[in-house]
Structures are given as structure tokens and as C-alpha cells.
């Protein structure tokens, strides 16, 4: 991990919204309008309807698009774009009182969102942030919880997601809430 400022800071789409649809709309609308949300507090306070209220100032580039919803509750926490037709979003999904949380990775190809299978090392796996460097170099960070949370890092190699070993400090809770990159070799 590096303490250097991120070159992608101006286009950072890492914010939490209350709904899966809100996150998809926010990521796509922000990407299409080439505007960023000014603060995490502003982003987390906006709902999907609040974002649409902002749309008139950015017409005609704003659009709502359909997206897969694998379960009854779906949440995307972060969006990162390589280009307008290569965008990744990560989060988690679950059914209330029926299944534990599972990682959720979505890809935008310029036309549609698709769910891309991602590893779930244990029941109760979450992805909190994503950084996309190239079509074959995308990183996601989060945590997997059995009795206590442990760090989780996943990597997209252009073909599939895989778990990358990550450090944990002691037996207490360890969660990764963000990931960033200075270069392909400095994550």
C-alpha cells in the first residue's frame, strides 16, 4: 500500500449509496456526465430519486439503465471506470434471513450491466471498493466474516476473479474499506 496521492482521485466513484439501483444509476450517471460527486457525505445522502433531480443540469447525457438483481437485496458500494465501455462495480447481495452475504461484481460494456461471478471465500463475504487499471487488471477489497471479519482482496485478470492473500492484524476484526492504485505494480 502506498501513501502517494491517487492519479484517479478526480474520477473516483467510491461512495456508498443505500440501494443497488442507486449505486448503478450514480456510477453510470457520473460516468456519462463526466462529473464527480464532491464529497462522500454528499454522495451517501443522495437517493436514486435525488440523483435524478440533478439530471436536468446534465441533459441529454443522463440515462437510467436496467441491471441484474441476483437476490432480493443487492448493494453496490463502489464503481471504477477504465473507459465509458469498461466499468466495474462491486458490493454484495443477500436474501433477508435466508442466505448470508455474497460478493457482487458487475461489469458495464457500454451497452448493459452484467453480473460477473466472483469468489466467496466464506459465507458472509463483502466487497467495499474497486479500482480498475486495465481490462485485465481490476482489484476489489472488502472482508469475509466467519466469526470475525478478515480482509478480502480479489483480482480480475481479464478472464475471472480470484482471491489474493491479504494480511490480517491479530485475531480481532480486520476489514478493508478501500483500495487504490498508483500504478499496476503499486496497489
Buried (B, 14 or more C-beta within 10 A) or exposed (E): EEEEEEEBEEBBBBBBBEBBBBBBBBBBBBBBBEBBBEEEEEBEEBBBEEBBEBBEEBEEEBEBEEBBBBBEBBBBBBBBBBEEEBBBBBBBBBEEEEBEBBBBBBBBEEEEBEBBEBBBEEEBBBBBBBBBBEEEBBBBBBBBBEEEBBBBBBBBEEEEBEBBEBEBEEEEEBBBBBBBBBEEEEB
